[in-house]
Amino acid sequence: MKKILILGLLVSFAACKGTAQQEKQENFPVTKTEAEWRAELSSEEFYVLREEGTERAFTSDLLNNKQKGTYVCAACQTPVFKSETKFDSGTGWPSFYDYIEGNVAFSSDNKLGYTRTEEHCATCGGHLGHVFDDGPKPTGKRHCINGVALDFVPEAP
């Protein structure tokens, strides 16, 4: 009985471990070593983009940004969201109802004991956030994104 219990616990822990970053290193056009990413990114950017962390709610400078422009991946500058799809979700993270097709990739995340859809940059694999089915029309999606994973490029005047 003890062996079955121990085996069950090991399987449970393994199921909760995220593997998206490990897969990303092999499957994305821009790949760098951990040391290279650490040299280029701030500690908070590295935590979110490379270790799939989450920034604290309501701390992003981009949360209340209302300028027209494009949000790009902070690691590789790939355009991932347009300002016209941004909305105030009240969650404390920049939220978008749509993404730039081909520039955002998705995977399953089971780290909290249930499956969520993780969102990451399709060019470098950087973790951006998660997508949920409680957003506004026309898509009904809420792309809940860590602001530290993004840079903002204002629209040219």
N, C-alpha and C positions, 0 to 999 in steps of 0.2 A: 504494500500500500504506500509506503514511504517513497518508493521508486516512482510510482505513478504520480504522486503529488509533486515530487521534485521535477520530473519530466514535464508535467503540466505547467509548472512555474517557469521553467526554462523556455518552453514554447511561447508562453504569454509575453515574457520579456523580449524575446526575439521578434515577435509580431509587432511590438510597439516601436522598435528601432527604425528610424527613417533611413532609407538608402538612396534617396534622390541625389544627394550631393556626390556619393560614390559613383552613381551611374552617370552623372553630369560630366565628371572629369573625362569620361571616355566618349561621350556622345555629342559634344557641342563643338562648334567651329573654333571658339577661343578657349584654349586650355592653358592653364598656368599652374605652377607648383604652389603649394601652400605658402612657401616663403615669398614667392613673387606676389601673390595676392596680399599677404600681410604688409609687404613693402609699399604697395600701391593704395591700399584702403585704410581708412581710419579703423580704430579698434571696433567701433560700433558698426560700421559698414561691414567689416569682416564677419562679425558675429551674426549679423542678419543675412548677408548675401552668401557667405560660404559655410556657415554653421547652422543655417536655417533658424536663426533666432527671431525674436519678435521685439520690436522697440516698445517702450511704454506708450500707452494711449495718450493722446493729446499733447505729445512732445514734438511733433514734426513741424518744421517751419513751413512745409508745403500744405499742411492741413487746411488752412484758410486762404490759400493762394487762389485768386480769381482771375489772374491774367490769362490771356490767350497764348497758347503755345503748345509745346510737346514735352511730355515727361519721358525721360530716357533712363536706361539702366545706369546706375551710378558706377558700375564696374567697367562697362564696355561702351557706353553711350548709345546703345541700340534704342531707337524710339519704340516705346511700349504702350503709351496711352496718349490720347489727345485731350486737350483741356475741355473741349465741348462735351466730353462724356463724363466729366467729373461731377460728383454731387455730394451733398452733405448727408452722410448716412447717420450721423450722431454717434458713431462708434469710437471716434478718436483717432482714426487712421484715414488717410486719403482714400477715397472710394470712387470707383469708376463703373459705369454700366456696360462698357465695352472696351476692347483692347485692339491694338493694331495687329491684325491677322498676320500670321507667319513670324511674328517677333516675340510672341509669348508661347511658352510650352506648359504642359500640365502633367501632373503625376499624382499618385495617391499618397496621402500622408496618414499614417496610423499612430502617430506618437501620443495622442491623447486617449487611446483606447477605442476610438471610432474612426471611421474613414472620412477624411476631408480631401478636397481637391486643392493641391498645392499649385501655385503659379510660379514660374521662373522664367528668366530671360532665355529665349531660344538661341541666343548667340553664345553666351558664356555660362549659362546654367545657374546664374545667381538667383537665390531665393528672393522673390518679391513679396509674396503673401499667399492668400487663399481666396478662392472664389466660392460664393454662396448663392443660393437660389431665392434670395429675398430682396432683390434690387428693384429699381423702377423700370417702367416701360422705356424703350421698346424691347429690351432683352430679358428683363426680369432677373438679371444677374447683379451681384455686388462683388466687385473685385476689391477686396480689402487689402490694401497695400501698405507696407512699411515705407514711410516717407524717406528714411535714411537709405533705402534701396534705390531711390530715384534722384535724378537731377532734373531741373526744369530749364528748358530752352524757350525763351519768350519768342513770340511771333515777330517777325521783322515788321517795322512800321511801314 
